[in-house]
Amino acid sequence: MTDSTADGSFSGVSIMMQDVRCEPWDPAVTGGSYSSARVSAIFRAVSPGASQYTAAHRTGISSDTLSAEGVWNTSTGQLCMVGCLGFSGSCKSRICLYVPTSFFINRRSVILGQITSLGKERESSHYPLSFERPAHPSELWTKFTASPVTSYQYTKIKQAGALLERNEPFGFGDVIAKSLLSYPRIGDGRDKLASLSNLADDLSLHVPAVPDPRPSKRIKRPFVNLEILSLGSLLGRYWVATVQNDSLPISYKPNDMGLARESATGEQLYMNVSAELALTGEPYHNISTLYVEGLYNPVDGRMYLVGCRDVRATWKVFSENAHLEAGMDCLIEVKIAYPPTTARWLINPTAKISISSRRNEDDPLYFNTTDLQTLPILYREQREDILSRRSVEGILRILTLSLAIASIGSQLYYIKSKSTVIPYISVAMLAVQAIGYSIPLITGAEALFEKITSERDSDEPPSFNIDKGHWYWAMDYLVKLLVMFAFLLTLRLGQKVWKSRIRMLSRSPLEQWRVPNDRKVFLMCLGVHSIGFLLALLVHLINVSRRPGHQDAYVDSQGKSHKLHDLGIQLEEYIGLVQDFFLLPQIIGNYLWKIQCKPLRKAYYIGITFVRLFPHLYDCFRAPVINPYFGEEYEFVNTSSDFFSKFGDVMIPLVSVLFMVAVYVQQRWNYEKISSTVKSGQKKLLSMGSRVYERLPSMSSFEAELVASAVKDAESSGDLRKDATSQKEEI
């Protein structure tokens, strides 16, 4: 039990009640009932620095003990005793204990007590000393299972309703969201008590949080503990086994389901709820523990609560103008928004908490508004959500791989009828794609969606690493089979290109320069990507240097150790970028070889580009998930917070689309047409720049004019010769 004296001088002092003995009074004395009993006990004061475990095993009498005896009255729930201090024989202390049968927002204790002096006011040996034993909600069904508390009295529902009316969203988007999304609510099962208990578990929060919005400066994350005390008329938790044994120590059969309001059709609207909210962390010491009570709307998953905090230690300072209720500040508003239970694979599964004070800023009890966003939370039926997300992403992998296979097949069909274009397909481009398909086969990693899958799987605690089942294993095997098929088709396409170049080289061995060669293409791509990798590595090192953390490794949720500054991690990420820019070798080759044909089919390079871009688009539009299983100093290992962030998910698709347009332009207009277009553009620029300057005709045009005039002269001379010979024959 904790102390709460008038002036707070005993703050932190604990009181232990030991050696309790009860003896029912004789019914003849009490009038034929056992409603009273004689009780004796020893009350021992324990200083804040002392060990309670050691004090509990002490049996001696000292100046810190009161030996008391008295009467327990079951009808009023009160125990009144007279206590004697130590060995002095001075029995001038009155001890009164009260065991409540219901909870309120400002009274959450299973025992309330007070120690006063029996003497006159002037002769009092000490000031009145109040103490209580507050009970955490979880203790009601673990430690105090035999507590006589059977109900919760809601006293702040009117204020919570006013808060709801002021803050309930009524926008068009909110109406659409309410119609499409579902939030935690009472199940449709027959056992309504079990449904209420399950809903209370879903609404309880035990998760780290971050300020909303996240500050640029790193701070220690607070931990949010929201334990539901009562939901409707249900207090505590409920298990079916307790009902079967006709014993209800921790839950009770309410007369109704605790609905604060019902619609005309009987659909539930708002539910009464009470809870205890605790925040850890130095910035939140003023609101470290709040007793909250209010309304929960299961339609949109929002909770509107009125909170109270204990400020009795300094009640004398604020007694004149603080407007306290039993020593508690209840001018606090709390709003909680829960994530939906549907579409969790696409919507960020985090809860948002807002705590504000209704007092004026000049009030000593005023505090600034606190906005928090929790890390991903898990509902009781999270297994279905995890499996549904895996199913959706598995289906997306199958569809994108099928599209890639169809694109490669269309290219193979295209080159059957146009064999002359085969040598102009870049082998370096095909090698990049083949490496991209081979890595998942060698390492066993997920194909295409590796980044998303690994990031999401890391957000699941070990207790939720569930067996996928036959359907999910079959889906994984199908994905690997499709990856292998795409890899073999890419090798087949590369084989055809290689053989066509060999045949072309054998037909003209003295003109090897006419045969396309990827040596220069490979060297140029290697230079471009080397510079790009160095820049990416430099950006990563700069970001790392700006963040705290001096460890060299971290342990993930599965117990595996990873290096924080591993160069292989950055290299693996950049390999994915190289695969996204697979058209770069073809663009360079088209420029070097001065192509006069269309080596790639539109369906091929557009389809493969879409396959590479779809994971980025998916990652860009889905809600970001903060990893709750890395330590504070390990957060920067998350790739989403570094080079490949939302910026990368936007820029990489844009660059890939530009590459696709470049290939289209190169194949749409051959090299001569592009050159003539560029030259005509230069002429227009020059003519616009100077009207006096006139460009001389080129040597090629001048020589063409000379040749044309010579041909005309030759033709005219030939005609003259013919006329002369004809005249000679006539003569």
C-alpha positions, 0 to 999 in steps of 0.5 A: 500500500502506498501513502498519501499524506496531507503534505506529501511528507511520507511520499514513497513510504509503503505500509505492510499489513502483516500477521492478519488474524480473523475470528468470527464473532459469536452469533449470539453476540451479533444477533444471529449473523456472521456479518462481523468478525474480530481482526488483528494485524500488524502495520509496518512502515517501510521507507522508500529505500528499504527492501520490501521483500526483507520487510515482509519477513520481519516479525519484530515490533519497533517504532515503525509498527502498529499492533492493531485489532478491531472489527470487520463489518461485511455490510459496510465493507469497513475495518475499524481498528485501534493501534498501539505504537511499538512497545510504548503501550500508547494505543492512541491511533485509529485505523480505518480500512475500506474495501470498495465494491466498485471503481471510479475514474478517480478511485482505482484502489482495492483498499483505502485506509486512514490512520488518525489520532484518538486524542483531541485535536490539540493533543494529536500525536500526528497528522491524519495519514491516508493510504491506499492500494491502487490496482493495475487493471491486469492485477484484477485477473492475476493478483486480486482475483478475489477482489469484491470489486464487481463493477465500474461506475462511469462518471465522465461519459457526458464530457467524453460525448462532448469531446466526441461531438467536437472532434468526430470527422464528417468529411467525404473521405471519412465516410468512404473509409467507414464504409470500406474499412472495418475496425475492432468491434464485438464479434458475431459469436454467441458468447457475448462476454467472450467477444467483449473480452476479446475486444478489450484485448484488441484495444489494449496497447503495449508497444513503443511509440514515436512523436507525431510528427517525428522530430529531426533530432533523435529522442528516446522512444516512449513506451505506451501501456494502455490496459483496458479496465472495463468495457461496457458492463464487463470488468476485467476479462472473461474465460469460458472455463470460469462460467462452466465452473460457475465461478466468476472471480475475474469477470461478471455477467452484465445485464447488457453489453454496455452500449452507450447508444444504439441505432434504430436498427440495433447496431452498436454505435458507442461503447463505454470504456475505462482504462489506464494509460501509462507513458515512459520517458522523461518528456512525459513525466507529467502525464506518466499515468492517466486514468481515462474513461470515455467512449469508443466508436467501433465504426471508425476505431476512435476512442474519446476519453477524459483523463485524470492524473494524481497531483495530491502530493502538491494539493496545497499549492494548487488547492485554491484554483486547481479545480481538483477532484479528490486530489486529481486533475481531470481536465485532460482529454485523450483521443486514440485512433486505432488502425483498421482490421482490414487491408492491414497489408496496405494501410499502416497498422499503427495507432495514434494518441493525442493527450491535451490539457483543457487548462489555460496556459498560465495554469501551473497544471497545464501541459503541452499537447502530446501527439504519439504514433505507435509502432505496428500493433497486432490484433488477436486475429493477426494470423489471418491478416498476416496470411492475407498479406502474404497471399496478396504479395505472393499473387503479385509476385506470380503475376509480375513474373508471368508478365516477365515470362510473356515479355521474353516469349514475345521477344523470342517470337519476334526475332524468329521473323526478323533474324537480321535484328538479333545481333543488335540485342545487347548481351550486357542487358540480357546478362543483367536480367539473367543475374537478377533471376539467378540471385533468388535461385542461388540465395533462396531470397524472395523474387522481385518483392525481396525488399518489401517482404524482408521489411514486413517480415522483420516487423513480425515478432517471433511469436507470429512466425507462423507456419505458412501451410501447404497453400503458401509453400505451394505459392513459394515453389511456384514463384521459384519455378517461374523465376527459373523459367524466366532465367532459362528463357533469358539464357535462350535469348542470349544464346540466339544473340551470341550465335547470330553474331558468330554467323555474322562474323564468319560471313565477313571475317575481314570486317569485324568492326561491322559486327556488334560487340558489347565490350565497350558497352560493358566498360561504359556501363561499368564506369557509370555504375561504379560512379553511382555506387560510390555516390550511393555509398557516400550518401549512406556514410554521410547519413550514418555519421549523422546518426548516433550508434557505435555498435558494429552489429545488431540482432534481428527478431529471429536472433540472427546477427548482422553487421551495421556497416557491411559493404555487402548490404550496400552492394546488394541494394545497388545490384537491384538498382542495376536491374531496374536500369537494365535498358542502359546497356541497350541504349549505349549499344544502339548509340555505338552501333548506329542501328538502322533497325528495331532490335527490341519489341515494344512488348518486351522492353515495356513489359520488363520495365513495368515488372521492375517498376511495380515493386517500387510503385507498390512500396511507394503507395503502401504505408510505411512501417517503422521497425519496432524490433531494432534498438534505438541505435540500430534504426539506421540499418533500415534501408527505407531511411537511407538512399533507397527511400521514398525518394528512390521509389519515385526517382527510379521509376522516372529514370526507368521510364526515360530509358524506355522512351530513349529506346523507343526513339532510337528504334523509331528513328534510325541513326541517320534520321536522328542525326539529320534531326539534330543537324536541322535543330542546329541550323534553326538555332544558328539562323535564329542566332544571326541573320547575317551569318550564312552557312556555306554548303557542306563538302558532300553537297558540293561534291554531289553538285559537281558530280551531277554537272559532270554527268550532264556534260558527259551525257551531252557529249555522248549525244554529240558523238552519236549525232556525228557518227550518224552523220558519217554513216549517212554520208 
